[in-house]
Amino acid sequence: MNSSLEQLQASDEINLFELFSNLWKNKITILLVSFLCGCLAFGFLLLKPEKYSGEFVLREPTGRQVAAYAPLNDGIKASYAEVLQNEKQDGEVTVQFEITTDGLFTEMVRELQDFEEFEAALKQYNSEYRDMSDEEFFEARSGLISNISIVPATELDPNARISFEWGNKNQLLDIFVMALLKAEENVNIGQLRMVSDLADNIERRALNERANLDSNLDSVEEAVDLATAGRLLFLKEQASIARELGLAENSLTNSYQENLFATVLDDGTILRDRPETLFLRGFKSLEKEIYLIETRVGDEKYLQNSEFLNAKRKILVLKNDVTVKSFRSSIKGSPFASGAKIFNIRKEAISVTKARSDSLILALSLMLGFFGSCVYVLMRDAFQRYTANEAA
């Protein structure tokens, strides 16, 4: 038993020794194969164009930056609350639109995700792409997009990361910055258009309300004119009767007169008049009332009508309302109108590294050549011994 174990151990030691011995005997082959793999890798690196990778970390604007939009937000909330609000609680107005750090950040990421800014920057910077037809550029677009990576913000990382690969470091920086600035410009333009459209909608709403009030006012005036015409006709008839009877002065008792006059409404409509007795007021009183009614001019004709007064009051409020003008002024003075720099885009903020590691590729190639040649040598030696044993 012990003798068998010793023989087995000796056999193992001999096999291990033979393994290293075979490798050492074939060291020239191993070195040549390793060297050849290294040369192939080196040639590959020389022939393959070098690439650089640039990364820009997109962060939300700071509170100080967004503070510049406070007048615009105040204008939206204060001047247009009636249109934009969807609910009121404890006097607070909840609006559907507001300039926020998160909103600007989200819009910037959305602008970059369509890759249009990179396409425009590439066409502007590189004449080769600029001279392409739309069909040719569409085919080249897939290659361009493959060089762009956009990683949105997550709970672990609140920043978005935009990466761009290109063969020339300086060109990469120029194209990258150009694309980022174009996206930022589009955010400004989009937000400016949004608030401008908002102001247009509010102004249009006010104009429509004014038109409705004017139309309602015309209807009220027509109704009052008809009632007044009826009233004048009735008064002239009663005055004619009083003059025919020789009744110049009022012949009505105070109590009867109070009951009679209480029937006249604001619009001139008579509810409880007594046509058969109104002439008792005397033609002097009746003709005086006729004179006063007929000599009324302009709005004097309608001042006793409550609907007319309400419509006039609302029109006056709209006429003197300066909220639209103030809001447009705040829009013109906002950072959007001046093309604000929101995201601190500059070349220094872009980290550039080589897209590949030449030393790593060479090291892996040498290791692959070394281990591959070792396996080849050992398998060749094993095969030779096997054929020798078979022949014996």
RODREN-157308 format. One record per residue (C-alpha): y negated, x, z negated; residue in three letters; residue number from 1. Coordinates in nm, 4 decimals, padded with zeros to 6 digits. Layout:
+----------+----------+----------+------+-----+
:        v :        u :        w : rest :  nr :
+----------+----------+----------+------+-----+
:        Y :        X :        Z :  ALA : NUM :
...
+----------+----------+----------+------+-----+
This chain:
+----------+----------+----------+------+-----+
:        v :        u :        w : rest :  nr :
+----------+----------+----------+------+-----+
:  00.0000 :  00.0000 :  00.0000 :  MET :   1 :
: -00.2467 :  00.2694 : -00.1025 :  ASN :   2 :
: -00.1422 :  00.4771 :  00.1954 :  SER :   3 :
: -00.2179 :  00.1894 :  00.4364 :  SER :   4 :
: -00.5606 :  00.1323 :  00.2821 :  LEU :   5 :
: -00.6456 :  00.5004 :  00.3078 :  GLU :   6 :
: -00.5413 :  00.5012 :  00.6719 :  GLN :   7 :
: -00.7574 :  00.1989 :  00.7422 :  LEU :   8 :
: -01.0591 :  00.3568 :  00.5732 :  GLN :   9 :
: -01.0032 :  00.6769 :  00.7652 :  ALA :  10 :
: -00.9777 :  00.4788 :  01.0846 :  SER :  11 :
: -01.3090 :  00.3082 :  01.0107 :  ASP :  12 :
: -01.4764 :  00.6390 :  00.9355 :  GLU :  13 :
: -01.3398 :  00.7860 :  01.2561 :  ILE :  14 :
: -01.4579 :  00.4812 :  01.4585 :  ASN :  15 :
: -01.8054 :  00.4983 :  01.3079 :  LEU :  16 :
: -01.8235 :  00.8675 :  01.3733 :  PHE :  17 :
: -01.7037 :  00.8148 :  01.7285 :  GLU :  18 :
: -01.9687 :  00.5452 :  01.7785 :  LEU :  19 :
: -02.2558 :  00.7751 :  01.6881 :  PHE :  20 :
: -02.0920 :  01.0584 :  01.8737 :  SER :  21 :
: -02.0748 :  00.8534 :  02.1909 :  ASN :  22 :
: -02.4377 :  00.7528 :  02.1554 :  LEU :  23 :
: -02.5389 :  01.1157 :  02.1059 :  TRP :  24 :
: -02.3358 :  01.2308 :  02.4058 :  LYS :  25 :
: -02.5136 :  00.9714 :  02.6196 :  ASN :  26 :
: -02.8573 :  01.0338 :  02.4735 :  LYS :  27 :
: -02.9963 :  01.1356 :  02.8138 :  ILE :  28 :
: -02.8892 :  00.8016 :  02.9617 :  THR :  29 :
: -03.0345 :  00.6126 :  02.6673 :  ILE :  30 :
: -03.3623 :  00.8011 :  02.6872 :  LEU :  31 :
: -03.3855 :  00.7582 :  03.0637 :  LEU :  32 :
: -03.3235 :  00.3830 :  03.0449 :  VAL :  33 :
: -03.5769 :  00.3473 :  02.7620 :  SER :  34 :
: -03.8277 :  00.5537 :  02.9570 :  PHE :  35 :
: -03.7665 :  00.3456 :  03.2683 :  LEU :  36 :
: -03.8272 :  00.0199 :  03.0769 :  CYS :  37 :
: -04.1457 :  00.1669 :  02.9343 :  GLY :  38 :
: -04.2619 :  00.2680 :  03.2831 :  CYS :  39 :
: -04.1899 : -00.0797 :  03.4169 :  LEU :  40 :
: -04.3887 : -00.2349 :  03.1334 :  ALA :  41 :
: -04.6747 :  00.0089 :  03.1896 :  PHE :  42 :
: -04.6778 : -00.0727 :  03.5605 :  GLY :  43 :
: -04.6777 : -00.4430 :  03.4813 :  PHE :  44 :
: -04.9787 : -00.3972 :  03.2541 :  LEU :  45 :
: -05.1612 : -00.1994 :  03.5230 :  LEU :  46 :
: -05.0969 : -00.4571 :  03.7947 :  LEU :  47 :
: -05.1551 : -00.7708 :  03.5867 :  LYS :  48 :
: -05.5282 : -00.8476 :  03.5419 :  PRO :  49 :
: -05.6516 : -00.8097 :  03.1898 :  GLU :  50 :
: -05.7593 : -01.1233 :  03.0070 :  LYS :  51 :
: -05.9960 : -01.1837 :  02.7178 :  TYR :  52 :
: -05.9922 : -01.4778 :  02.4814 :  SER :  53 :
: -06.3099 : -01.6163 :  02.3257 :  GLY :  54 :
: -06.3162 : -01.8610 :  02.0362 :  GLU :  55 :
: -06.6090 : -02.0698 :  01.9131 :  PHE :  56 :
: -06.5814 : -02.2506 :  01.5805 :  VAL :  57 :
: -06.7657 : -02.5818 :  01.6105 :  LEU :  58 :
: -06.9013 : -02.6978 :  01.2748 :  ARG :  59 :
: -07.0753 : -03.0179 :  01.1744 :  GLU :  60 :
: -07.4565 : -02.9900 :  01.1697 :  PRO :  61 :
: -07.6000 : -02.9218 :  00.8268 :  THR :  62 :
: -07.7826 : -03.1832 :  00.6239 :  GLY :  63 :
: -08.1060 : -02.9953 :  00.6852 :  ARG :  64 :
: -08.0575 : -03.0211 :  01.0623 :  GLN :  65 :
: -07.9853 : -03.3944 :  01.0508 :  VAL :  66 :
: -08.2849 : -03.4502 :  00.8210 :  ALA :  67 :
: -08.4983 : -03.4081 :  01.1325 :  ALA :  68 :
: -08.3523 : -03.7382 :  01.2565 :  TYR :  69 :
: -08.4566 : -03.9304 :  00.9427 :  ALA :  70 :
: -08.7680 : -04.0884 :  01.1044 :  PRO :  71 :
: -08.5519 : -04.2079 :  01.3915 :  LEU :  72 :
: -08.2922 : -04.3556 :  01.1549 :  ASN :  73 :
: -08.5692 : -04.5208 :  00.9545 :  ASP :  74 :
: -08.7083 : -04.6677 :  01.2758 :  GLY :  75 :
: -08.3685 : -04.8064 :  01.3719 :  ILE :  76 :
: -08.3078 : -04.9559 :  01.0297 :  LYS :  77 :
: -08.6560 : -05.0887 :  00.9515 :  ALA :  78 :
: -08.7809 : -05.1979 :  01.2914 :  SER :  79 :
: -08.4635 : -05.3412 :  01.4376 :  TYR :  80 :
: -08.2695 : -05.4646 :  01.1386 :  ALA :  81 :
: -08.2715 : -05.8260 :  01.2540 :  GLU :  82 :
: -08.0952 : -05.7351 :  01.5778 :  VAL :  83 :
: -07.8633 : -05.4587 :  01.4632 :  LEU :  84 :
: -07.7542 : -05.5829 :  01.1253 :  GLN :  85 :
: -07.4163 : -05.7447 :  01.0885 :  ASN :  86 :
: -07.4532 : -05.8257 :  00.7205 :  GLU :  87 :
: -07.6963 : -05.8033 :  00.4296 :  LYS :  88 :
: -07.5905 : -05.7260 :  00.0756 :  GLN :  89 :
: -07.8290 : -05.6816 : -00.2160 :  ASP :  90 :
: -08.1164 : -05.6384 :  00.0250 :  GLY :  91 :
: -07.9510 : -05.3480 :  00.2053 :  GLU :  92 :
: -07.9273 : -05.3627 :  00.5841 :  VAL :  93 :
: -07.6041 : -05.2436 :  00.7462 :  THR :  94 :
: -07.6769 : -05.1264 :  01.0985 :  VAL :  95 :
: -07.4343 : -05.0559 :  01.3790 :  GLN :  96 :
: -07.5958 : -04.7318 :  01.4916 :  PHE :  97 :
: -07.7209 : -04.4307 :  01.2986 :  GLU :  98 :
: -07.7631 : -04.0585 :  01.3626 :  ILE :  99 :
: -07.5164 : -03.8742 :  01.1359 :  THR : 100 :
: -07.3635 : -03.5272 :  01.1143 :  THR : 101 :
: -07.0173 : -03.6685 :  01.1776 :  ASP : 102 :
: -07.1402 : -03.8717 :  01.4741 :  GLY : 103 :
: -07.3047 : -03.5728 :  01.6440 :  LEU : 104 :
: -06.9977 : -03.3564 :  01.5778 :  PHE : 105 :
: -06.7633 : -03.6191 :  01.7250 :  THR : 106 :
: -06.9829 : -03.6608 :  02.0338 :  GLU : 107 :
: -06.9842 : -03.2839 :  02.0921 :  MET : 108 :
: -06.6041 : -03.2634 :  02.0762 :  VAL : 109 :
: -06.5754 : -03.5645 :  02.3086 :  ARG : 110 :
: -06.8095 : -03.4004 :  02.5592 :  GLU : 111 :
: -06.6010 : -03.0826 :  02.5674 :  LEU : 112 :
: -06.2663 : -03.2586 :  02.5964 :  GLN : 113 :
: -06.3305 : -03.3720 :  02.9540 :  ASP : 114 :
: -06.3809 : -03.0053 :  03.0616 :  PHE : 115 :
: -06.6665 : -03.1092 :  03.2923 :  GLU : 116 :
: -06.9097 : -02.8700 :  03.1237 :  GLU : 117 :
: -06.6765 : -02.5762 :  03.1867 :  PHE : 118 :
: -06.6387 : -02.6830 :  03.5493 :  GLU : 119 :
: -07.0163 : -02.7059 :  03.5945 :  ALA : 120 :
: -07.0697 : -02.3689 :  03.4233 :  ALA : 121 :
: -06.8063 : -02.2030 :  03.6395 :  LEU : 122 :
: -06.9565 : -02.3414 :  03.9600 :  LYS : 123 :
: -07.3029 : -02.2321 :  03.8512 :  GLN : 124 :
: -07.1906 : -01.8825 :  03.7525 :  TYR : 125 :
: -06.9279 : -01.8021 :  04.0157 :  ASN : 126 :
: -07.0178 : -01.8455 :  04.3825 :  SER : 127 :
: -06.6496 : -01.8492 :  04.4773 :  GLU : 128 :
: -06.6000 : -02.1777 :  04.2940 :  TYR : 129 :
: -06.9424 : -02.3081 :  04.3955 :  ARG : 130 :
: -06.8599 : -02.2747 :  04.7657 :  ASP : 131 :
: -06.5273 : -02.4575 :  04.7334 :  MET : 132 :
: -06.4872 : -02.8066 :  04.8696 :  SER : 133 :
: -06.4117 : -03.0847 :  04.6233 :  ASP : 134 :
: -06.0451 : -03.0818 :  04.7262 :  GLU : 135 :
: -06.0151 : -02.7051 :  04.6826 :  GLU : 136 :
: -06.1876 : -02.7106 :  04.3458 :  PHE : 137 :
: -05.9655 : -02.9955 :  04.2311 :  PHE : 138 :
: -05.6616 : -02.7786 :  04.3027 :  GLU : 139 :
: -05.8176 : -02.4842 :  04.1184 :  ALA : 140 :
: -05.9130 : -02.7085 :  03.8272 :  ARG : 141 :
: -05.5662 : -02.7052 :  03.6721 :  SER : 142 :
: -05.5796 : -02.3265 :  03.6450 :  GLY : 143 :
: -05.9207 : -02.3479 :  03.4818 :  LEU : 144 :
: -05.8113 : -02.6122 :  03.2311 :  ILE : 145 :
: -05.5079 : -02.4024 :  03.1347 :  SER : 146 :
: -05.7536 : -02.1360 :  03.0136 :  ASN : 147 :
: -05.9277 : -02.3797 :  02.7782 :  ILE : 148 :
: -05.8004 : -02.4929 :  02.4405 :  SER : 149 :
: -05.9720 : -02.7442 :  02.2129 :  ILE : 150 :
: -05.8288 : -02.7972 :  01.8649 :  VAL : 151 :
: -05.9970 : -03.0949 :  01.6928 :  PRO : 152 :
: -06.0863 : -03.0965 :  01.3262 :  ALA : 153 :
: -05.8154 : -03.1838 :  01.0747 :  THR : 154 :
: -05.8013 : -03.2553 :  00.7039 :  GLU : 155 :
: -05.7099 : -02.8924 :  00.6405 :  LEU : 156 :
: -05.9719 : -02.7528 :  00.8778 :  ASP : 157 :
: -06.2911 : -02.9621 :  00.9161 :  PRO : 158 :
: -06.4046 : -02.7482 :  01.2104 :  ASN : 159 :
: -06.3074 : -02.7807 :  01.5748 :  ALA : 160 :
: -06.1965 : -02.4654 :  01.7533 :  ARG : 161 :
: -06.2688 : -02.4114 :  02.1222 :  ILE : 162 :
: -06.0964 : -02.1247 :  02.3018 :  SER : 163 :
: -06.1520 : -01.9946 :  02.6542 :  PHE : 164 :
: -05.9698 : -01.7178 :  02.8402 :  GLU : 165 :
: -06.1172 : -01.5152 :  03.1249 :  TRP : 166 :
: -06.0571 : -01.1855 :  03.2979 :  GLY : 167 :
: -06.3977 : -01.0320 :  03.2312 :  ASN : 168 :
: -06.5475 : -01.0127 :  02.8839 :  LYS : 169 :
: -06.9121 : -01.0452 :  02.9873 :  ASN : 170 :
: -06.8369 : -01.3278 :  03.2284 :  GLN : 171 :
: -06.6366 : -01.5029 :  02.9581 :  LEU : 172 :
: -06.9330 : -01.4970 :  02.7203 :  LEU : 173 :
: -07.1762 : -01.6172 :  02.9874 :  ASP : 174 :
: -06.9561 : -01.9030 :  03.1094 :  ILE : 175 :
: -06.8520 : -02.0043 :  02.7568 :  PHE : 176 :
: -07.2093 : -02.0195 :  02.6257 :  VAL : 177 :
: -07.3251 : -02.1992 :  02.9390 :  MET : 178 :
: -07.0551 : -02.4652 :  02.8969 :  ALA : 179 :
: -07.1253 : -02.5128 :  02.5255 :  LEU : 180 :
: -07.5004 : -02.5439 :  02.5830 :  LEU : 181 :
: -07.4383 : -02.7939 :  02.8637 :  LYS : 182 :
: -07.2214 : -03.0028 :  02.6308 :  ALA : 183 :
: -07.4912 : -02.9891 :  02.3633 :  GLU : 184 :
: -07.7509 : -03.0933 :  02.6211 :  GLU : 185 :
: -07.5324 : -03.3880 :  02.7236 :  ASN : 186 :
: -07.5039 : -03.4931 :  02.3582 :  VAL : 187 :
: -07.8833 : -03.4907 :  02.3331 :  ASN : 188 :
: -07.9214 : -03.6849 :  02.6572 :  ILE : 189 :
: -07.6541 : -03.9366 :  02.5579 :  GLY : 190 :
: -07.8049 : -04.0007 :  02.2150 :  GLN : 191 :
: -08.1546 : -04.0233 :  02.3634 :  LEU : 192 :
: -08.0341 : -04.2736 :  02.6229 :  ARG : 193 :
: -07.8632 : -04.4762 :  02.3514 :  MET : 194 :
: -08.1707 : -04.5113 :  02.1307 :  VAL : 195 :
: -08.3919 : -04.5712 :  02.4364 :  SER : 196 :
: -08.1592 : -04.8489 :  02.5548 :  ASP : 197 :
: -08.1709 : -04.9863 :  02.2034 :  LEU : 198 :
: -08.5504 : -04.9979 :  02.2131 :  ALA : 199 :
: -08.5378 : -05.1609 :  02.5579 :  ASP : 200 :
: -08.2976 : -05.4272 :  02.4329 :  ASN : 201 :
: -08.5135 : -05.5033 :  02.1317 :  ILE : 202 :
: -08.8270 : -05.5221 :  02.3440 :  GLU : 203 :
: -08.6478 : -05.7468 :  02.5923 :  ARG : 204 :
: -08.5341 : -05.9681 :  02.3075 :  ARG : 205 :
: -08.8913 : -05.9942 :  02.1792 :  ALA : 206 :
: -09.0176 : -06.0811 :  02.5278 :  LEU : 207 :
: -08.7521 : -06.3499 :  02.5638 :  ASN : 208 :
: -08.8477 : -06.4918 :  02.2273 :  GLU : 209 :
: -09.2132 : -06.4915 :  02.3311 :  ARG : 210 :
: -09.1233 : -06.6700 :  02.6570 :  ALA : 211 :
: -08.9252 : -06.9321 :  02.4637 :  ASN : 212 :
: -09.2142 : -06.9861 :  02.2239 :  LEU : 213 :
: -09.4591 : -07.0212 :  02.5135 :  ASP : 214 :
: -09.2295 : -07.2741 :  02.6788 :  SER : 215 :
: -09.1929 : -07.4653 :  02.3537 :  ASN : 216 :
: -09.5687 : -07.4541 :  02.3082 :  LEU : 217 :
: -09.6205 : -07.6049 :  02.6527 :  ASP : 218 :
: -09.3804 : -07.8863 :  02.5675 :  SER : 219 :
: -09.5606 : -07.9574 :  02.2398 :  VAL : 220 :
: -09.8992 : -07.9605 :  02.4139 :  GLU : 221 :
: -09.7702 : -08.2049 :  02.6766 :  GLU : 222 :
: -09.6343 : -08.4338 :  02.4058 :  ALA : 223 :
: -09.9612 : -08.4209 :  02.2118 :  VAL : 224 :
: -10.1642 : -08.4834 :  02.5290 :  ASP : 225 :
: -09.9574 : -08.7937 :  02.6040 :  LEU : 226 :
: -09.9928 : -08.9206 :  02.2464 :  ALA : 227 :
: -10.3667 : -08.8505 :  02.2539 :  THR : 228 :
: -10.4077 : -09.0346 :  02.5830 :  ALA : 229 :
: -10.2292 : -09.3328 :  02.4341 :  GLY : 230 :
: -10.4437 : -09.3145 :  02.1247 :  ARG : 231 :
: -10.7672 : -09.3011 :  02.3264 :  LEU : 232 :
: -10.6630 : -09.5992 :  02.5353 :  LEU : 233 :
: -10.5873 : -09.7972 :  02.2223 :  PHE : 234 :
: -10.9155 : -09.6974 :  02.0516 :  LEU : 235 :
: -11.1220 : -09.7880 :  02.3598 :  LYS : 236 :
: -10.9606 : -10.1294 :  02.3723 :  GLU : 237 :
: -11.0318 : -10.1901 :  02.0037 :  GLN : 238 :
: -11.3914 : -10.0640 :  02.0383 :  ALA : 239 :
: -11.4444 : -10.3012 :  02.3326 :  SER : 240 :
: -11.3195 : -10.5931 :  02.1229 :  ILE : 241 :
: -11.5468 : -10.4951 :  01.8307 :  ALA : 242 :
: -11.8494 : -10.4685 :  02.0597 :  ARG : 243 :
: -11.7677 : -10.8053 :  02.2152 :  GLU : 244 :
: -11.7598 : -10.9587 :  01.8676 :  LEU : 245 :
: -12.0744 : -10.7780 :  01.7594 :  GLY : 246 :
: -11.8938 : -10.5824 :  01.4863 :  LEU : 247 :
: -12.0862 : -10.2571 :  01.4612 :  ALA : 248 :
: -11.9893 : -10.1608 :  01.1055 :  GLU : 249 :
: -11.6618 : -10.1435 :  00.9189 :  ASN : 250 :
: -11.5473 : -10.4828 :  00.7885 :  SER : 251 :
: -11.2205 : -10.3664 :  00.6260 :  LEU : 252 :
: -11.1626 : -10.3525 :  00.2501 :  THR : 253 :
: -11.0813 : -10.0143 :  00.0974 :  ASN : 254 :
: -10.7178 : -10.0991 :  00.0179 :  SER : 255 :
: -10.6579 : -10.2415 :  00.3643 :  TYR : 256 :
: -10.8290 : -09.9442 :  00.5235 :  GLN : 257 :
: -10.6166 : -09.6906 :  00.3305 :  GLU : 258 :
: -10.2991 : -09.8667 :  00.4411 :  ASN : 259 :
: -10.4239 : -09.8674 :  00.7994 :  LEU : 260 :
: -10.5216 : -09.5007 :  00.8198 :  PHE : 261 :
: -10.2037 : -09.3838 :  00.6516 :  ALA : 262 :
: -10.0094 : -09.4673 :  00.9697 :  THR : 263 :
: -10.1487 : -09.1840 :  01.1884 :  VAL : 264 :
: -09.9120 : -08.8822 :  01.2229 :  LEU : 265 :
: -10.0041 : -08.5196 :  01.3015 :  ASP : 266 :
: -09.9282 : -08.5588 :  01.6705 :  ASP : 267 :
: -10.1408 : -08.8735 :  01.6952 :  GLY : 268 :
: -09.8474 : -09.1144 :  01.6989 :  THR : 269 :
: -09.9229 : -09.4421 :  01.5199 :  ILE : 270 :
: -09.6410 : -09.5879 :  01.3149 :  LEU : 271 :
: -09.8007 : -09.8688 :  01.1163 :  ARG : 272 :
: -10.1195 : -09.9450 :  01.3064 :  ASP : 273 :
: -10.2244 : -10.3053 :  01.3351 :  ARG : 274 :
: -10.3694 : -10.3533 :  01.6820 :  PRO : 275 :
: -10.4846 : -10.6985 :  01.5946 :  GLU : 276 :
: -10.7143 : -10.5775 :  01.3148 :  THR : 277 :
: -10.8254 : -10.2195 :  01.4026 :  LEU : 278 :
: -11.1382 : -10.3534 :  01.5754 :  PHE : 279 :
: -11.2581 : -10.4566 :  01.2277 :  LEU : 280 :
: -11.3568 : -10.0944 :  01.1710 :  ARG : 281 :
: -11.6505 : -10.1610 :  01.3995 :  GLY : 282 :
: -11.7345 : -10.0169 :  01.7383 :  PHE : 283 :
: -11.9502 : -09.7412 :  01.5898 :  LYS : 284 :
: -11.6568 : -09.5951 :  01.3972 :  SER : 285 :
: -11.4156 : -09.6404 :  01.6854 :  LEU : 286 :
: -11.6477 : -09.4911 :  01.9469 :  GLU : 287 :
: -11.7220 : -09.1997 :  01.7166 :  LYS : 288 :
: -11.3496 : -09.1252 :  01.6873 :  GLU : 289 :
: -11.3182 : -09.1560 :  02.0652 :  ILE : 290 :
: -11.6055 : -08.9080 :  02.1079 :  TYR : 291 :
: -11.4571 : -08.6579 :  01.8634 :  LEU : 292 :
: -11.1164 : -08.6703 :  02.0318 :  ILE : 293 :
: -11.2588 : -08.6346 :  02.3837 :  GLU : 294 :
: -11.4851 : -08.3427 :  02.2902 :  THR : 295 :
: -11.2066 : -08.1330 :  02.1437 :  ARG : 296 :
: -11.1500 : -07.8188 :  02.3498 :  VAL : 297 :
: -10.8700 : -07.5621 :  02.3670 :  GLY : 298 :
: -10.6407 : -07.5447 :  02.0678 :  ASP : 299 :
: -10.8562 : -07.7973 :  01.8784 :  GLU : 300 :
: -10.6588 : -08.0685 :  02.0554 :  LYS : 301 :
: -10.3335 : -07.9586 :  01.8911 :  TYR : 302 :
: -10.4252 : -07.8204 :  01.5495 :  LEU : 303 :
: -10.3022 : -08.1334 :  01.3731 :  GLN : 304 :
: -09.9497 : -08.0776 :  01.5088 :  ASN : 305 :
: -09.7161 : -07.8726 :  01.2841 :  SER : 306 :
: -09.4860 : -07.7605 :  01.5698 :  GLU : 307 :
: -09.7855 : -07.6252 :  01.7570 :  PHE : 308 :
: -09.9069 : -07.4351 :  01.4502 :  LEU : 309 :
: -09.5612 : -07.2844 :  01.3840 :  ASN : 310 :
: -09.5240 : -07.1704 :  01.7455 :  ALA : 311 :
: -09.8747 : -07.0207 :  01.7450 :  LYS : 312 :
: -09.8025 : -06.8354 :  01.4221 :  ARG : 313 :
: -09.4798 : -06.6840 :  01.5608 :  LYS : 314 :
: -09.6535 : -06.5819 :  01.8841 :  ILE : 315 :
: -09.9280 : -06.4145 :  01.6830 :  LEU : 316 :
: -09.6702 : -06.2237 :  01.4780 :  VAL : 317 :
: -09.4949 : -06.1033 :  01.7955 :  LEU : 318 :
: -09.8262 : -06.0128 :  01.9583 :  LYS : 319 :
: -09.9342 : -05.7995 :  01.6636 :  ASN : 320 :
: -09.5896 : -05.6468 :  01.6058 :  ASP : 321 :
: -09.6039 : -05.2692 :  01.6551 :  VAL : 322 :
: -09.2405 : -05.1963 :  01.5678 :  THR : 323 :
: -09.1363 : -05.1332 :  01.9280 :  VAL : 324 :
: -09.4291 : -04.9005 :  01.9807 :  LYS : 325 :
: -09.3563 : -04.7170 :  01.6547 :  SER : 326 :
: -08.9889 : -04.6858 :  01.7389 :  PHE : 327 :
: -09.0605 : -04.5462 :  02.0842 :  ARG : 328 :
: -09.2979 : -04.3002 :  01.9228 :  SER : 329 :
: -09.0253 : -04.1875 :  01.6820 :  SER : 330 :
: -08.7879 : -04.1474 :  01.9788 :  ILE : 331 :
: -09.0372 : -03.9263 :  02.1636 :  LYS : 332 :
: -09.0830 : -03.7166 :  01.8500 :  GLY : 333 :
: -08.7114 : -03.6884 :  01.7757 :  SER : 334 :
: -08.5097 : -03.3665 :  01.8257 :  PRO : 335 :
: -08.3188 : -03.5421 :  02.1067 :  PHE : 336 :
: -08.6318 : -03.5615 :  02.3215 :  ALA : 337 :
: -08.7060 : -03.1907 :  02.2729 :  SER : 338 :
: -08.3470 : -03.0797 :  02.3425 :  GLY : 339 :
: -08.2591 : -02.9794 :  01.9882 :  ALA : 340 :
: -08.0171 : -02.6925 :  01.9222 :  LYS : 341 :
: -07.7703 : -02.8675 :  01.6963 :  ILE : 342 :
: -07.4636 : -02.6425 :  01.6853 :  PHE : 343 :
: -07.5980 : -02.2863 :  01.6640 :  ASN : 344 :
: -07.4549 : -02.1842 :  02.0021 :  ILE : 345 :
: -07.5069 : -01.8178 :  02.0896 :  ARG : 346 :
: -07.3003 : -01.5273 :  02.2182 :  LYS : 347 :
: -07.2817 : -01.3669 :  01.8752 :  GLU : 348 :
: -07.1035 : -01.6769 :  01.7399 :  ALA : 349 :
: -06.8133 : -01.6312 :  01.9865 :  ILE : 350 :
: -06.5334 : -01.3992 :  01.8755 :  SER : 351 :
: -06.3734 : -01.2184 :  02.1705 :  VAL : 352 :
: -06.0327 : -01.0495 :  02.1654 :  THR : 353 :
: -05.7884 : -00.9316 :  02.4287 :  LYS : 354 :
: -05.5604 : -01.2148 :  02.5305 :  ALA : 355 :
: -05.2588 : -00.9775 :  02.5303 :  ARG : 356 :
: -05.1533 : -00.6779 :  02.3203 :  SER : 357 :
: -05.0705 : -00.3859 :  02.5517 :  ASP : 358 :
: -04.9248 : -00.1728 :  02.2725 :  SER : 359 :
: -04.6982 : -00.4554 :  02.1590 :  LEU : 360 :
: -04.5679 : -00.5087 :  02.5128 :  ILE : 361 :
: -04.4957 : -00.1367 :  02.5528 :  LEU : 362 :
: -04.3218 : -00.1175 :  02.2153 :  ALA : 363 :
: -04.1056 : -00.4195 :  02.2907 :  LEU : 364 :
: -04.0149 : -00.2780 :  02.6323 :  SER : 365 :
: -03.9100 :  00.0569 :  02.4830 :  LEU : 366 :
: -03.7060 : -00.1163 :  02.2141 :  MET : 367 :
: -03.5403 : -00.3379 :  02.4723 :  LEU : 368 :
: -03.4547 : -00.0338 :  02.6883 :  GLY : 369 :
: -03.3210 :  00.1616 :  02.3897 :  PHE : 370 :
: -03.0975 : -00.1094 :  02.2456 :  PHE : 371 :
: -02.9874 : -00.2276 :  02.5885 :  GLY : 372 :
: -02.8801 :  00.1221 :  02.6897 :  SER : 373 :
: -02.6984 :  00.1695 :  02.3576 :  CYS : 374 :
: -02.4996 : -00.1486 :  02.4133 :  VAL : 375 :
: -02.4215 : -00.0391 :  02.7674 :  TYR : 376 :
: -02.2956 :  00.3031 :  02.6553 :  VAL : 377 :
: -02.0739 :  00.1603 :  02.3816 :  LEU : 378 :
: -01.9270 : -00.1092 :  02.6047 :  MET : 379 :
: -01.8600 :  00.1454 :  02.8807 :  ARG : 380 :
: -01.6839 :  00.3787 :  02.6336 :  ASP : 381 :
: -01.4774 :  00.0932 :  02.4897 :  ALA : 382 :
: -01.3724 : -00.0112 :  02.8386 :  PHE : 383 :
: -01.2700 :  00.3433 :  02.9303 :  GLN : 384 :
: -01.0530 :  00.3766 :  02.6197 :  ARG : 385 :
: -00.8978 :  00.0393 :  02.6836 :  TYR : 386 :
: -00.8004 :  00.1324 :  03.0402 :  THR : 387 :
: -00.6671 :  00.4695 :  02.9158 :  ALA : 388 :
: -00.4446 :  00.3010 :  02.6563 :  ASN : 389 :
: -00.3201 :  00.0548 :  02.9129 :  GLU : 390 :
: -00.2298 :  00.3400 :  03.1493 :  ALA : 391 :
: -00.0414 :  00.5177 :  02.8714 :  ALA : 392 :
+----------+----------+----------+------+-----+
